[in-house]
Amino acid sequence: MDCTAAGCLPTYIVLGAGKTGTSSLYGYLSGHPSILPAVQKQVHYYKYSYSSGQKWYRAQFPPASSFSESASPPVIATGEAAPGYLPYPYAAARIRADYPSLSVKLITSVRHPLERAFSSYKYTYLPGASGKKSGYVVPFATFLSAELDFLESDCLSPGGLAELAAGGEAYGGPAEIRPRHNVVQGCYELPSASAAKAKRAGPGGQWAGIKAEHPDAILNAGAEYLTAALVGRGLYSYQLSWYAGAFPKDSLYVICSEGLREDPAWEMERLGSWMGIEAGWGDWGEIVKVGAFNVGGGGEGYTKVTEWEKAGQVGLHDVAEMGLGEELMARVREVVRAERARLNEMREQGLFWGEDCGWE
Ligand SMILES: Nc1ncnc2c1ncn2[C@@H]1O[C@H](COP(=O)(O)OS(=O)(=O)O)[C@@H](OP(=O)(O)O)[C@H]1O
């Protein structure tokens, strides 16, 4: 471990994309006797608090005296999970700069992009969840359709916003790991010259048609960073490619959130052994019995645990409830198929550990 008088750097970091099961992942890891939690799940250092400095960051984790390789069981790991790291290439560059020996273990969970999008949408816009602003509540299908148009025409097209925003100030990292696509920032967030160049208003360009038709549409309710890119955040492969470029192949572990729902003990055993946690040191089966974290979102939902019996089909929504017509559903499936194929291609190149998530 990298410890100084100021404290220890985490041995693992969960790179969240938002709404992909990271609260459970962090909750289970923190439940193991060989892994100590941070002072809070969402330290957010590499996104919001980098200017606080590394001394501050080290103080977010237990001191060196808390770890011992000779204890029984050994206590050898600590870490944090943040929903906002994966989509931002500057987070990859910052993490790399903080770990010159590239020794940190990077874990991310990916979830069926449609389920992820609906979870974000519900969390922010549905009555009760949003309730923050009054106005026209844009149906999920309308958001999706507008975003798919935008992805095709402006964002992912050759020379589009995602490419234009790769590198440059938004990134700020070394040239050799410069991303080829910066989807979330480039297409949804930067009020940049690149957006103007592509003749979009940006940010919010994906909503141009919705704004014109419904001037009272609620667009920026609450966690806008989660909802501006309902589909874009689920294009994990583009985001993972920065980490794959910045770290050795065996530093990255990708877990399917569907696996974490269906057989959490097995998933955690596999992940634990990749992290160097030996089988006899703790009982993952017992640890995951606690339930599922952050089901249905809400406030600081990442600390909320729902017993498995009450959680129902965690992370599986009724497609009928989403209100997508056949044509839109077919478009979504095409995007999901392409994303699954890109992830599998990276996996086959040995870029990260994990399995095909089997998304349809
Ligand atoms: N064990 C397990 N396996 C798979 N999926 C799970 C699990 N536990 C929680 N969840 C679902 O993950 C969603 C919350 O994700 P996050 O914790 O990453 O959200 S956040 O971005 O930190 O707010 C949230 O999805 P929704 O309920 O659809 O909102 C959780 O239900």
The ligand as an ORCA input file, in Angstrom:
! r2SCAN-3c Opt
* xyz 0 1
  N     -26.655     -6.221     -6.206
  C     -27.084     -5.469     -7.224
  N     -26.950     -5.903     -8.474
  C     -27.373     -5.160     -9.520
  N     -27.965     -3.952     -9.403
  C     -28.133     -3.475     -8.176
  C     -27.704     -4.202     -7.037
  N     -28.000     -3.480     -5.960
  C     -28.587     -2.361     -6.390
  N     -28.671     -2.343     -7.723
  C     -29.294     -1.300     -8.577
  O     -28.291     -0.357     -8.970
  C     -28.879      0.944     -9.109
  C     -28.109      1.945     -8.289
  O     -26.819      2.069     -8.835
  P     -25.688      2.929     -8.135
  O     -25.566      2.542     -6.743
  O     -24.462      2.828     -8.994
  O     -26.308      4.400     -8.254
  S     -25.595      5.807     -7.997
  O     -25.203      6.313     -9.293
  O     -24.479      5.640     -7.075
  O     -26.693      6.640     -7.405
  C     -30.320      0.808     -8.628
  O     -31.135      0.656     -9.783
  P     -32.670      1.152     -9.785
  O     -33.348      0.476     -8.645
  O     -33.147      0.705    -11.115
  O     -32.628      2.635     -9.654
  C     -30.270     -0.462     -7.806
  O     -31.511     -1.135     -7.706
*
